[in-house]
Amino acid sequence: MLRRTLLQTSAAMALGAPALVGFAQQSITLKFHTFMAPLSHVWLSMHKPWMDKVTKESGGRIQFEAYPAMQLGGTAAQLYDQVKDGVVDIAWTLPGYTAGRFPRIEAFELPFMMNNAEATSMALWDYLHTLGADDFKETRLLAVNVHGPGVIHSKIKPVKTVADLRGMKVRGPSRPITKMLGYLGAVPIGMPLPAIADALSKGTIDACVLPWEVLPSIKGQELTRFHAEFDAAGGALYTAAFVMAMNSKRFDSLPADLKKVIDNNSGPATSGWMGKTQQGNDPAGRKTATDRGNTVTTIASADAQEFRRNAAVVEVEWIADMDQRGLNGRQLRDTARTLIEKYGKTAKG
C-alpha cells in the first residue's frame, strides 16, 4: 500500500514538473511608449533594435507591445507620469517638456555644452547617478541620452548672425533652450516635437531648432528652406536630454534572470550607444535638405562668439535659479562640463 502511494505521488510530481517549468519560464510583455514617429530614425535605428536585442537575449521571454507617436494617448509631456503610474511599462521621453520639473538634467541643455552625443550621453548617465538621482527616483532609469548638435531650421530667411533671429518666432524644446532663443532676439515658443509640423504649416512659428536626424520625421526639409549649423570646432548651439525609464514595480516583478537582461541593456554603455546612434543619423537627415536644394549655412566658430555672448546670460540665470531651489547650480554646471570632457576623451564619436 505504501509503495503504491509513493508511486502515485511520484507520478503526480513528474506530470506537474513541466507545468512548473513552463510557469517559471513564461514570457512577459512590456508596453513601450514614445512620442517619436514610426518612420523616424530614432524609432527605426534605436528603439526597435533595443527592443529586439532585449527579446533575443531573453530567449523570447520578454516581448514588447511597441507604441510610437503617442498611440496609447496622452501628450509627450505626460509620458514620464505614464511610466510612474504604471499606465505603460517603459517610455522614452524628453523631461524638458515639463519645464522645471527635472531641474538637474537641465545642466546638459545649457548653450554650447557639447559636440559629441555619445560622450555627452555617458556623461549624463554618470551625472544623474552622482547628483541627479532624486529627480527620477519614482522610476527606474534604463538609459539617458542627448541628440547631436542642434540646428536652426527657418522657413522665412537664412540665419547667419544673431541679428537675423530678431523677431523670428522660433520653437524650442525645453526651458534652457527656449530662454536661450529669447536672449538671441527671437520670440521663443516652447512646444513638443509632434506639434512642430502643424505650427510651421500654419505660421505659428517661423523656425525651429532640431538636430538634423529628426528633420525628416516631421517633413522639416519640406516645411523649411534655410538651415544654420555651427562649426564643430566652436561647440554645438544646444542639445536636448532624453530619458528611457521603466516602472519600478514592473521591474521588481520580473524574475531575476529577466531583470539581468534588462540591466545588461541599460546603463552608461547603452546610453552612449543611443547618443551615438542619434548623432550618427544626422548626415542622412541633412541630406534630405540638401537634396531639395535647401540652403545650409555653417556658422564658423569665430562668428559663433556673438551667439555665445548673447546666450551666456542663460547659464548665469540657471545657476541662480538652482541656488534658489536649494541646489548648488555652479556645482551642477561644473560637474556636467567635467564629465562631458572626461567621456569625450574616450568616446569614439
C-alpha positions as CSV (number, residue, x, y, z in Angstrom):
1,M,0.0,0.0,0.0
2,L,2.8,2.4,1.0
3,R,4.7,1.5,-2.3
4,R,1.6,2.3,-4.3
5,T,1.1,5.7,-2.6
6,L,4.7,6.6,-3.2
7,L,4.4,5.6,-6.9
8,Q,1.3,7.7,-7.3
9,T,2.9,10.7,-5.6
10,S,6.0,10.4,-7.8
11,A,3.9,10.2,-11.0
12,A,1.9,13.2,-10.0
13,M,5.0,15.2,-9.3
14,A,6.5,14.1,-12.7
15,L,3.4,15.2,-14.5
16,G,3.3,18.5,-12.8
17,A,7.0,19.3,-13.4
18,P,6.7,20.5,-17.0
19,A,3.9,22.8,-15.9
20,L,6.1,24.3,-13.1
21,V,9.0,24.8,-15.5
22,G,6.6,26.4,-18.1
23,F,5.3,28.7,-15.4
24,A,8.8,29.7,-14.3
25,Q,9.8,30.5,-17.9
26,Q,6.6,32.1,-19.2
27,S,7.1,35.2,-21.3
28,I,6.1,38.7,-20.2
29,T,5.0,41.6,-22.4
30,L,6.2,45.1,-21.8
31,K,4.4,48.2,-23.1
32,F,6.8,50.7,-24.7
33,H,5.5,54.2,-25.4
34,T,7.1,57.3,-27.0
35,F,6.3,60.4,-29.0
36,M,8.7,59.6,-31.9
37,A,7.1,58.8,-35.2
38,P,7.2,55.2,-36.5
39,L,9.3,56.2,-39.5
40,S,11.8,58.3,-37.5
41,H,15.4,57.5,-37.3
42,V,15.1,57.2,-33.5
43,W,12.4,54.6,-33.7
44,L,13.9,52.6,-36.5
45,S,17.6,52.6,-35.6
46,M,17.4,53.0,-31.8
47,H,14.1,52.0,-30.1
48,K,13.3,48.9,-32.3
49,P,16.8,47.5,-32.2
50,W,16.9,47.9,-28.4
51,M,13.7,46.0,-28.0
52,D,14.8,43.3,-30.5
53,K,18.0,42.9,-28.6
54,V,16.2,42.5,-25.2
55,T,13.8,40.0,-26.8
56,K,16.7,38.0,-28.3
57,E,18.8,37.9,-25.1
58,S,15.8,36.8,-23.1
59,G,15.3,33.9,-25.3
60,G,12.0,35.4,-26.4
61,R,10.6,35.6,-22.9
62,I,10.5,39.4,-23.0
63,Q,8.2,40.6,-25.7
64,F,7.1,44.2,-26.4
65,E,3.9,46.0,-27.3
66,A,5.5,49.0,-29.0
67,Y,3.6,52.2,-29.4
68,P,5.3,55.1,-31.3
69,A,3.7,58.5,-32.0
70,M,1.7,58.6,-28.7
71,Q,-0.5,55.8,-29.9
72,L,-1.7,55.0,-26.4
73,G,-2.9,58.5,-25.9
74,G,-1.9,61.5,-23.8
75,T,0.8,64.0,-24.7
76,A,4.5,63.8,-24.8
77,A,4.7,65.8,-21.6
78,Q,2.7,63.1,-19.8
79,L,5.0,60.1,-20.8
80,Y,7.0,60.2,-17.6
81,D,3.9,60.1,-15.5
82,Q,2.5,57.2,-17.6
83,V,5.6,55.2,-16.6
84,K,5.5,56.3,-12.9
85,D,1.8,55.4,-12.6
86,G,2.1,52.1,-14.4
87,V,0.0,53.1,-17.5
88,V,2.9,51.9,-19.6
89,D,6.0,49.9,-18.6
90,I,8.7,51.8,-20.4
91,A,8.8,55.2,-22.1
92,W,11.4,57.3,-23.9
93,T,10.8,61.0,-23.4
94,L,12.2,64.4,-23.1
95,P,12.0,65.7,-19.5
96,G,12.2,69.3,-20.7
97,Y,8.6,69.0,-21.9
98,T,7.6,69.6,-18.3
99,A,9.6,72.8,-17.6
100,G,11.3,73.0,-14.3
101,R,10.2,69.6,-13.0
102,F,13.6,67.9,-13.5
103,P,15.9,70.8,-12.8
104,R,19.2,69.0,-12.5
105,I,19.2,67.5,-16.0
106,E,18.9,71.0,-17.5
107,A,22.7,71.5,-16.9
108,F,23.2,69.4,-20.1
109,E,20.8,71.7,-22.1
110,L,22.7,74.9,-21.4
111,P,24.1,76.6,-24.6
112,F,27.4,75.4,-26.1
113,M,27.9,72.5,-23.7
114,M,28.7,69.6,-26.2
115,N,29.6,68.3,-29.6
116,N,29.8,64.5,-29.2
117,A,26.4,62.9,-28.3
118,E,28.0,59.5,-27.3
119,A,30.3,61.1,-24.8
120,T,27.7,63.5,-23.5
121,S,25.2,60.7,-23.1
122,M,27.6,58.7,-21.0
123,A,28.4,61.8,-19.0
124,L,24.7,62.4,-18.4
125,W,24.3,58.9,-17.0
126,D,27.2,59.4,-14.6
127,Y,25.9,62.9,-13.7
128,L,22.4,61.8,-12.9
129,H,23.6,58.9,-10.7
130,T,26.0,61.2,-8.9
131,L,24.0,64.4,-8.4
132,G,20.6,64.0,-10.1
133,A,19.1,60.7,-8.9
134,D,16.4,62.4,-6.8
135,D,14.8,63.8,-9.9
136,F,13.9,60.4,-11.3
137,K,13.6,58.3,-8.1
138,E,9.9,57.5,-8.8
139,T,11.0,55.2,-11.8
140,R,13.9,53.0,-12.8
141,L,16.2,54.8,-15.3
142,L,17.3,52.4,-18.0
143,A,19.3,54.9,-20.2
144,V,19.7,58.6,-20.8
145,N,21.0,60.3,-23.9
146,V,21.3,63.5,-25.8
147,H,21.0,64.1,-29.5
148,G,23.6,65.6,-31.8
149,P,24.3,69.3,-32.3
150,G,21.2,71.4,-32.6
151,V,20.5,73.2,-35.9
152,I,18.3,76.3,-36.7
153,H,15.7,75.5,-39.4
154,S,13.9,78.5,-40.9
155,K,11.1,78.8,-43.4
156,I,11.4,82.6,-44.0
157,K,15.1,83.6,-44.2
158,P,18.7,82.4,-43.7
159,V,20.1,82.8,-40.2
160,K,23.8,83.8,-40.2
161,T,24.0,86.2,-37.3
162,V,22.2,86.9,-34.1
163,A,20.5,89.9,-35.8
164,D,18.9,87.6,-38.3
165,L,16.9,85.9,-35.4
166,R,15.5,89.1,-34.1
167,G,11.7,89.0,-34.0
168,M,11.5,85.5,-35.5
169,K,9.1,83.1,-33.8
170,V,11.3,80.1,-33.0
171,R,10.3,76.8,-31.4
172,G,12.4,75.5,-28.5
173,P,12.1,72.1,-26.8
174,S,13.0,72.9,-23.2
175,R,13.3,75.7,-20.7
176,P,17.0,76.5,-21.1
177,I,16.8,76.3,-24.9
178,T,13.7,78.5,-25.1
179,K,15.3,81.1,-22.8
180,M,18.4,81.0,-25.0
181,L,16.3,81.7,-28.1
182,G,14.9,84.7,-26.3
183,Y,18.3,86.2,-25.4
184,L,19.3,85.7,-29.1
185,G,16.5,88.1,-30.0
186,A,13.9,85.5,-31.2
187,V,10.3,85.2,-29.9
188,P,10.7,81.8,-28.2
189,I,7.8,79.4,-28.3
190,G,8.0,76.1,-26.4
191,M,6.4,73.1,-27.9
192,P,7.0,69.3,-28.2
193,L,8.2,67.7,-31.4
194,P,4.8,66.4,-32.6
195,A,3.4,69.9,-32.8
196,I,6.1,71.4,-34.9
197,A,4.9,70.5,-38.4
198,D,1.5,72.0,-37.9
199,A,3.0,75.1,-36.3
200,L,5.3,75.6,-39.3
201,S,2.5,75.0,-41.8
202,K,0.1,77.5,-40.1
203,G,2.8,80.1,-39.5
204,T,2.6,79.8,-35.7
205,I,6.4,79.6,-35.8
206,D,8.9,80.8,-38.4
207,A,11.6,78.4,-37.4
208,C,12.6,75.6,-35.1
209,V,15.7,74.2,-33.5
210,L,16.2,70.5,-34.1
211,P,19.1,68.0,-34.7
212,W,19.4,67.0,-38.4
213,E,18.3,63.4,-37.8
214,V,14.8,64.4,-36.6
215,L,14.1,66.7,-39.6
216,P,12.6,64.0,-42.0
217,S,10.3,62.6,-39.3
218,I,8.3,65.9,-39.4
219,K,9.0,66.6,-43.1
220,G,11.0,69.6,-41.9
221,Q,13.1,69.5,-45.1
222,E,9.8,70.4,-46.9
223,L,8.5,72.9,-44.4
224,T,11.7,74.9,-44.0
225,R,14.2,76.2,-46.6
226,F,17.1,77.6,-44.7
227,H,19.3,75.7,-42.2
228,A,22.0,77.1,-39.9
229,E,24.5,74.7,-38.3
230,F,27.5,75.5,-36.2
231,D,31.1,74.6,-36.9
232,A,32.0,71.7,-34.6
233,A,35.2,73.5,-33.5
234,G,33.1,76.1,-31.8
235,G,30.7,73.7,-30.0
236,A,27.0,72.9,-30.6
237,L,24.4,75.6,-30.1
238,Y,22.5,73.3,-27.9
239,T,21.4,69.7,-27.3
240,A,18.4,68.2,-25.5
241,A,18.4,65.4,-22.9
242,F,16.2,62.3,-23.0
243,V,15.4,59.5,-20.5
244,M,14.3,55.9,-21.0
245,A,12.5,55.0,-17.8
246,M,10.8,51.8,-16.6
247,N,8.0,51.5,-14.0
248,S,9.8,50.4,-10.8
249,K,7.2,47.9,-9.6
250,R,7.1,46.3,-13.1
251,F,10.9,45.8,-13.0
252,D,10.8,44.4,-9.4
253,S,8.1,41.9,-10.5
254,L,10.4,40.3,-13.1
255,P,12.3,37.1,-12.3
256,A,16.0,37.5,-11.6
257,D,17.2,36.3,-15.0
258,L,14.9,38.7,-16.9
259,K,16.0,41.6,-14.6
260,K,19.5,40.8,-15.6
261,V,18.6,41.0,-19.3
262,I,17.1,44.5,-18.8
263,D,20.1,45.5,-16.7
264,N,22.5,44.3,-19.4
265,N,20.8,46.6,-21.8
266,S,20.8,49.6,-19.5
267,G,23.4,52.0,-18.1
268,P,26.2,54.0,-19.4
269,A,27.1,51.8,-22.4
270,T,23.5,51.7,-23.6
271,S,23.2,55.5,-23.0
272,G,26.4,56.1,-25.1
273,W,25.1,53.8,-27.9
274,M,21.8,55.8,-28.0
275,G,23.6,59.1,-28.3
276,K,26.0,57.8,-30.9
277,T,23.1,56.3,-32.9
278,Q,21.1,59.6,-32.9
279,Q,24.1,61.7,-34.0
280,G,25.0,59.0,-36.5
281,N,21.8,59.7,-38.3
282,D,22.5,63.4,-38.7
283,P,24.1,63.1,-42.1
284,A,21.1,61.3,-43.5
285,G,18.8,64.0,-42.1
286,R,21.0,66.7,-43.5
287,K,20.9,65.1,-47.0
288,T,17.1,65.3,-47.2
289,A,17.5,69.1,-47.0
290,T,20.4,69.4,-49.5
291,D,18.7,67.0,-51.9
292,R,15.8,69.5,-52.1
293,G,18.2,72.4,-52.8
294,N,17.7,74.0,-49.4
295,T,20.3,76.5,-48.2
296,V,22.6,75.3,-45.5
297,T,24.8,77.8,-43.7
298,T,27.7,76.7,-41.5
299,I,28.4,79.4,-38.8
300,A,32.2,79.4,-38.2
301,S,33.4,79.3,-34.7
302,A,34.6,82.9,-34.8
303,D,31.1,84.1,-35.9
304,A,29.5,81.9,-33.2
305,Q,31.1,84.1,-30.5
306,E,28.2,86.5,-30.9
307,F,25.8,83.7,-30.2
308,R,27.8,82.7,-27.2
309,R,27.9,86.2,-25.7
310,N,24.1,86.7,-26.0
311,A,23.4,83.2,-24.7
312,A,25.8,83.4,-21.7
313,V,23.1,85.0,-19.5
314,V,21.1,81.8,-19.7
315,E,23.8,80.0,-17.8
316,V,24.0,82.8,-15.1
317,E,20.3,82.8,-14.6
318,W,20.1,79.0,-14.5
319,I,22.7,78.8,-11.7
320,A,20.8,81.4,-9.7
321,D,17.6,79.5,-10.2
322,M,19.2,76.3,-9.0
323,D,20.6,78.1,-5.9
324,Q,17.1,79.4,-5.1
325,R,15.8,75.8,-5.2
326,G,18.4,74.8,-2.7
327,L,20.6,73.2,-5.3
328,N,24.2,74.2,-6.0
329,G,23.9,75.5,-9.5
330,R,27.6,76.1,-10.1
331,Q,28.4,72.6,-8.9
332,L,25.9,71.1,-11.2
333,R,27.1,73.1,-14.2
334,D,30.8,72.4,-13.4
335,T,30.2,68.7,-12.9
336,A,28.4,68.4,-16.2
337,R,31.2,70.1,-18.0
338,T,33.9,68.0,-16.3
339,L,32.1,64.7,-17.1
340,I,31.5,65.7,-20.7
341,E,35.2,66.4,-21.1
342,K,36.1,63.2,-19.3
343,Y,34.0,61.0,-21.6
344,G,34.9,63.0,-24.6
345,K,38.5,61.7,-24.3
346,T,37.4,58.1,-24.6
347,A,34.3,58.2,-26.9
348,K,34.9,57.1,-30.4
349,G,32.3,59.5,-31.8
